[in-house]
Amino acid sequence: MSRWLAFTPRDTVFVRDGRSFNAAADTSAVTVRPWPTTIAGAVGAAFGKVNPAEVRGPVLAHFGRRGWEPYFPVPADLAVAEGSERVCRLKSQETSAGSGSDLAMPRWLVPPGNVGKVEPFSELYPGYLMPGSVLSQYLAGALPKPDTTVRDLRLLQPLAPETRVGLARDGHVARSGFLYQATHLRLADDWAFLADITEAGERKPVTEQHVLFGGRGRLADVGEAEMSWPDAGTAKIGKQVLVYLATPAVWPGGWRLPVPESARLVAAATGKPEPATTLTPGSTWKETRTLRWAVPAGSVYLLEFTDDAAGETWARQWQQRALSRGVQGEDLVRTAGFGVVLMGVWA
């Protein structure tokens, strides 16, 4: 069974990026959005420390008149024409002779010929998200249109940074020279972090209405929610499958997603790698701490299968799931929500 849970922070959210931080040597701690492991840990706590079969998230969502609406990072192959607000989609182009690289892909993603120079959304609008209804149009190949502008994407930035100053202590005594600052994130009103949960067996009751969420003892309220992932609608997915990364991914091949045997990776647009740390809470957290580099959400991959049937079957198998190599197994990174993908079309 599958259902959604909403986690609404009572105060700011504080999640470190996972890299070592020493208040004596560093003056600021880097804060990031909650990781899949953050939401997975909160789900386990809500169920009384009983982990479900699989958690997919977190997904930032806004509660309005029509209920919960999910928001996602702008796809990495969308760009803005320089000097305007016109939105364009990078097109795949065959690599010319002598322009090969160690990326082992047959095509580049380049701006359309009638656009000129473009700028990525990640630089122009950092932290902005697009609603799932707009992302569905993109997955179906209906967006952007020739007259699409930035305003048509209905971008919002629900997380606002807040700078806090701290002082390292030994018990209740301040340590001289250990003054530092950290950035907290405050979520806008009527927003929450949602998780899609798959349970094996009977439906488990939510036993905790308030759970720890992130660091510094921050709390979040827990509630049931009704929501669905965006999809390509009636658009037919054939041999050319677009893979959109809805949550950060940790794959054996680094930035390269696990490519099925019946397909080839034609082109990709990915963001900068993000440091992600996993650990086991408790007294042994230092021994279990592992730093990995994740592919950021919003990255896009273009796959080409041997035929339409193979592409459609694979897309149906992995749609709205955490992508792994081969048959799904007991992979804690995957079941925690790293690498959830949404399928679309490309031409």
FENDABEL-V725922 format. One record per residue. N is the residue number from 1. RES is the residue in one letter. SS is DSSP state (hx for helix, st for strand, lp for the rest). PHI is phi in whole degrees, -180 to 180 (none if undefined). PSI is psi in radians with two decimals (none if undefined). Layout:
n;res;ss;phi;psi
N;RES;SS;PHI;PSI
N;RES;SS;PHI;PSI
This chain:
n;res;ss;phi;psi
1;M;lp;none;2.66
2;S;st;-130;2.43
3;R;st;-154;2.94
4;W;st;-112;2.51
5;L;st;-123;2.47
6;A;st;-110;2.34
7;F;st;-117;1.95
8;T;st;-106;1.93
9;P;st;-62;2.44
10;R;lp;-80;-0.43
11;D;lp;-141;-2.69
12;T;lp;-70;2.84
13;V;st;-108;2.33
14;F;lp;-129;1.89
15;V;lp;-132;2.02
16;R;st;-72;2.74
17;D;lp;-79;-0.09
18;G;lp;102;-0.30
19;R;lp;-79;2.69
20;S;lp;-60;2.48
21;F;lp;-137;2.24
22;N;lp;-122;2.00
23;A;lp;-62;-0.36
24;A;lp;-80;-0.52
25;A;lp;-105;-0.52
26;D;lp;-108;2.53
27;T;lp;-98;-0.25
28;S;st;-145;2.54
29;A;st;-102;2.36
30;V;lp;-85;2.23
31;T;st;-112;2.50
32;V;lp;-131;3.02
33;R;lp;-68;2.70
34;P;lp;-56;2.39
35;W;lp;-83;2.91
36;P;hx;-54;-0.64
37;T;hx;-66;-0.52
38;T;hx;-64;-0.84
39;I;hx;-72;-0.61
40;A;hx;-65;-0.71
41;G;hx;-65;-0.66
42;A;hx;-67;-0.64
43;V;hx;-64;-0.80
44;G;hx;-59;-0.70
45;A;hx;-66;-0.66
46;A;hx;-65;-0.51
47;F;lp;-92;0.26
48;G;lp;73;0.74
49;K;lp;65;0.51
50;V;lp;-113;1.94
51;N;lp;-78;2.35
52;P;lp;-73;3.08
53;A;lp;-65;-0.66
54;E;st;-158;2.47
55;V;st;-123;2.36
56;R;st;-125;1.98
57;G;st;164;-2.94
58;P;st;-82;2.67
59;V;st;-120;2.13
60;L;st;-74;2.32
61;A;st;-142;2.62
62;H;st;-112;2.38
63;F;st;-99;2.03
64;G;st;-127;-2.76
65;R;lp;-64;-0.49
66;R;lp;-101;0.28
67;G;st;95;-2.67
68;W;st;-81;2.31
69;E;st;-123;2.14
70;P;st;-78;2.68
71;Y;st;-129;2.53
72;F;st;-137;2.78
73;P;st;-62;2.59
74;V;lp;-64;2.31
75;P;lp;-53;2.43
76;A;lp;-68;-0.25
77;D;lp;-95;0.16
78;L;st;-97;2.49
79;A;st;-144;2.97
80;V;st;-116;2.28
81;A;st;-63;2.33
82;E;lp;-60;2.29
83;G;lp;82;0.14
84;S;lp;-149;-3.07
85;E;lp;-113;0.29
86;R;st;-72;2.30
87;V;st;-97;2.31
88;C;st;-131;2.87
89;R;st;-115;2.23
90;L;lp;-62;2.43
91;K;st;-107;2.54
92;S;st;-77;2.35
93;Q;st;-135;2.35
94;E;st;-60;2.38
95;T;lp;-72;2.46
96;S;lp;-83;2.87
97;A;lp;-62;2.32
98;G;lp;85;0.02
99;S;lp;-107;0.36
100;G;lp;-69;2.90
101;S;lp;-150;3.14
102;D;lp;-82;0.12
103;L;lp;-75;-0.33
104;A;lp;57;0.79
105;M;lp;-126;2.45
106;P;lp;-78;-0.21
107;R;st;-136;2.71
108;W;st;-104;2.75
109;L;st;-101;2.06
110;V;st;-129;2.77
111;P;lp;-65;2.63
112;P;lp;-58;2.64
113;G;lp;-62;-0.44
114;N;lp;-96;0.21
115;V;lp;-105;-0.74
116;G;lp;89;-2.55
117;K;lp;-72;2.57
118;V;st;-131;2.84
119;E;st;-128;2.43
120;P;st;-74;2.63
121;F;hx;-64;-0.59
122;S;hx;-61;-0.45
123;E;hx;-93;-0.62
124;L;hx;-81;-0.65
125;Y;lp;-133;1.15
126;P;lp;-65;2.34
127;G;lp;85;-0.09
128;Y;lp;-82;2.56
129;L;st;-125;2.72
130;M;st;-113;2.56
131;P;st;-69;2.72
132;G;hx;-61;-0.55
133;S;hx;-65;-0.64
134;V;hx;-73;-0.68
135;L;hx;-62;-0.60
136;S;hx;-61;-0.71
137;Q;hx;-63;-0.70
138;Y;hx;-63;-0.80
139;L;hx;-63;-0.55
140;A;lp;-80;-0.07
141;G;lp;83;0.16
142;A;lp;-95;0.05
143;L;lp;-142;2.37
144;P;lp;-88;2.74
145;K;lp;-90;2.96
146;P;lp;-58;-0.50
147;D;lp;-105;0.25
148;T;lp;-70;2.33
149;T;st;-119;3.02
150;V;hx;-58;-0.65
151;R;hx;-61;-0.58
152;D;hx;-67;-0.35
153;L;hx;-80;-0.20
154;R;lp;55;0.87
155;L;lp;-73;2.49
156;L;st;-137;2.69
157;Q;lp;-123;1.60
158;P;lp;-80;-0.28
159;L;st;-106;2.14
160;A;st;-112;2.29
161;P;st;-76;2.50
162;E;st;-132;2.21
163;T;st;-87;2.28
164;R;st;-122;2.53
165;V;st;-107;2.34
166;G;st;-129;2.89
167;L;st;-137;2.11
168;A;st;-64;2.56
169;R;st;-134;2.74
170;D;st;-110;1.70
171;G;lp;70;-2.06
172;H;lp;-105;0.20
173;V;st;-110;2.27
174;A;st;-70;2.51
175;R;st;-95;2.16
176;S;st;-62;2.29
177;G;st;82;0.15
178;F;st;-109;0.73
179;L;st;-85;2.34
180;Y;st;-149;2.95
181;Q;st;-128;2.64
182;A;st;-139;2.61
183;T;st;-102;2.17
184;H;st;-100;2.80
185;L;st;-117;2.23
186;R;st;-109;2.19
187;L;st;-84;2.40
188;A;lp;-66;2.84
189;D;lp;-62;2.55
190;D;lp;67;0.38
191;W;st;-116;2.73
192;A;st;-157;2.88
193;F;st;-96;2.14
194;L;st;-109;2.64
195;A;st;-132;2.33
196;D;st;-92;2.16
197;I;st;-119;2.30
198;T;st;-108;2.21
199;E;lp;-112;2.48
200;A;lp;-99;2.03
201;G;lp;97;-2.67
202;E;lp;-73;2.75
203;R;lp;-68;2.22
204;K;lp;-87;2.45
205;P;lp;-78;2.59
206;V;lp;-80;1.95
207;T;lp;-93;-0.34
208;E;lp;-119;2.17
209;Q;lp;-88;-0.24
210;H;st;-139;2.26
211;V;st;-134;2.80
212;L;st;-69;2.42
213;F;lp;-139;1.84
214;G;lp;82;-2.77
215;G;lp;-98;-3.11
216;R;lp;63;0.45
217;G;lp;66;0.42
218;R;lp;-70;2.52
219;L;st;-112;2.68
220;A;st;-135;2.47
221;D;st;-83;2.47
222;V;st;-110;2.39
223;G;st;-153;2.69
224;E;st;-70;2.62
225;A;st;-144;2.70
226;E;lp;-116;2.05
227;M;lp;-160;2.85
228;S;lp;-139;2.70
229;W;lp;-74;2.59
230;P;lp;-70;2.66
231;D;lp;-146;-3.13
232;A;lp;-83;0.07
233;G;lp;64;-2.26
234;T;lp;-87;-0.03
235;A;lp;-63;2.31
236;K;lp;-82;2.10
237;I;lp;-91;2.04
238;G;lp;-112;-2.27
239;K;lp;-76;-0.39
240;Q;st;-102;1.82
241;V;st;-111;2.20
242;L;st;-93;2.29
243;V;st;-113;2.03
244;Y;st;-104;2.28
245;L;st;-89;1.95
246;A;lp;-86;-0.46
247;T;lp;-133;2.73
248;P;lp;-55;2.59
249;A;st;-123;2.54
250;V;lp;-122;1.87
251;W;st;-119;2.67
252;P;lp;-59;-0.53
253;G;lp;-91;0.34
254;G;st;72;-2.10
255;W;lp;-76;-0.30
256;R;lp;-81;2.19
257;L;lp;-72;2.75
258;P;lp;-66;1.92
259;V;lp;-86;2.19
260;P;lp;-65;2.76
261;E;lp;-64;-0.49
262;S;lp;-89;0.25
263;A;st;-141;2.94
264;R;st;-131;2.59
265;L;st;-83;2.01
266;V;st;-87;-0.80
267;A;st;-161;2.87
268;A;st;-153;2.63
269;A;st;-132;1.95
270;T;lp;-125;2.72
271;G;lp;-87;-3.02
272;K;lp;-72;2.49
273;P;lp;-62;2.56
274;E;st;-118;2.32
275;P;st;-73;2.22
276;A;st;-128;2.24
277;T;st;-113;2.36
278;T;st;-118;2.55
279;L;lp;-158;2.87
280;T;lp;-98;2.09
281;P;lp;-59;2.64
282;G;lp;121;-2.90
283;S;lp;-70;-0.33
284;T;lp;-99;0.34
285;W;hx;-62;-0.59
286;K;hx;-67;-0.66
287;E;hx;-73;-0.50
288;T;hx;-96;-0.06
289;R;lp;-68;2.23
290;T;st;-131;2.21
291;L;st;-97;2.19
292;R;st;-126;2.82
293;W;st;-109;2.16
294;A;st;-104;2.58
295;V;st;-78;2.24
296;P;lp;-71;2.64
297;A;lp;-61;2.59
298;G;lp;99;-0.22
299;S;lp;-66;2.63
300;V;st;-130;2.40
301;Y;st;-128;2.41
302;L;st;-109;2.02
303;L;st;-108;2.56
304;E;st;-127;2.10
305;F;st;-95;2.97
306;T;lp;-66;-0.58
307;D;lp;-156;3.02
308;D;hx;-62;-0.70
309;A;hx;-63;-0.73
310;A;hx;-65;-0.74
311;G;hx;-66;-0.75
312;E;hx;-65;-0.73
313;T;hx;-64;-0.79
314;W;hx;-67;-0.73
315;A;hx;-63;-0.70
316;R;hx;-67;-0.61
317;Q;hx;-68;-0.69
318;W;hx;-106;-0.05
319;Q;lp;-56;2.23
320;Q;lp;62;0.45
321;R;st;-123;2.90
322;A;st;-82;2.08
323;L;lp;-79;2.27
324;S;lp;-136;3.05
325;R;lp;-84;2.17
326;G;lp;76;-2.64
327;V;lp;-72;2.46
328;Q;lp;-65;2.31
329;G;lp;-131;-2.88
330;E;lp;-84;1.18
331;D;lp;-98;1.93
332;L;hx;-67;-0.52
333;V;hx;-67;-0.75
334;R;hx;-70;-0.81
335;T;hx;-69;-0.28
336;A;lp;-81;-0.22
337;G;lp;115;0.10
338;F;lp;-75;2.30
339;G;lp;85;0.53
340;V;st;-72;2.28
341;V;st;-121;2.63
342;L;st;-121;2.46
343;M;st;-102;2.50
344;G;st;-145;-2.89
345;V;st;-119;2.71
346;W;lp;-147;2.79
347;A;lp;-142;none
